[in-house]
Amino acid sequence: MIGISAFVAKVREIAARPLVYRTGGVGKDGSCDCIGLIMGAMYELGHKTYDLHSTNYFARYQTMELRDVTERDMHPGMILYRTREDTSKLAERYQK
């Protein structure tokens, strides 16, 4: 597991580089997109790469636990996203 301090430091390091927006960029070649900064930090910290460059796909495969949270459970730096109980209408790659 990658610690939050190392992850945030790597995100800041990549963000400080002279980058241009490009879909699929992860900070390696001077380009980055919205999820690319996070993916690039994970890759540079030794995490494996994935075939699909997509925010939803990446978040799904970085998640170790899903649980319900209340506003009282939340804290700064926490990553939250919505989930669905019924995934039958999602693309096949998101069915798991």
DABELGI-V395081 format. One record per backbone hydrogen bond with DSSP energy under -0.5 kcal/mol. CO is the residue of the C=O (numbers start at 1). NH is the residue of the N-H. E is the energy in kcal/mol with one decimal. If there is no record, write none. Layout:
co=CO nh=NH e=E
co=CO nh=NH e=E
This chain:
co=3 nh=7 e=-2.2
co=4 nh=8 e=-2.9
co=5 nh=9 e=-2.2
co=6 nh=10 e=-2.1
co=7 nh=11 e=-2.5
co=8 nh=12 e=-2.5
co=9 nh=13 e=-2.1
co=10 nh=14 e=-2.5
co=11 nh=15 e=-2.7
co=12 nh=16 e=-1.6
co=14 nh=17 e=-1.5
co=17 nh=19 e=-1.2
co=20 nh=32 e=-2.1
co=22 nh=25 e=-2.4
co=25 nh=33 e=-1.6
co=30 nh=20 e=-2.2
co=31 nh=27 e=-2.9
co=32 nh=22 e=-1.7
co=33 nh=37 e=-1.1
co=35 nh=39 e=-2.9
co=36 nh=40 e=-3.2
co=37 nh=41 e=-1.8
co=38 nh=42 e=-2.2
co=39 nh=43 e=-2.9
co=40 nh=44 e=-2.8
co=41 nh=45 e=-1.2
co=42 nh=47 e=-2.6
co=43 nh=46 e=-2.0
co=51 nh=53 e=-0.5
co=52 nh=54 e=-1.2
co=54 nh=58 e=-2.8
co=55 nh=59 e=-2.5
co=56 nh=60 e=-2.1
co=57 nh=61 e=-1.9
co=58 nh=62 e=-0.8
co=59 nh=62 e=-0.8
co=59 nh=63 e=-0.9
co=70 nh=73 e=-1.0
co=70 nh=74 e=-0.8
co=71 nh=74 e=-0.8
co=75 nh=78 e=-1.9
co=78 nh=80 e=-0.6
co=85 nh=87 e=-0.8
co=87 nh=90 e=-2.0
co=91 nh=94 e=-2.1
co=92 nh=95 e=-1.8
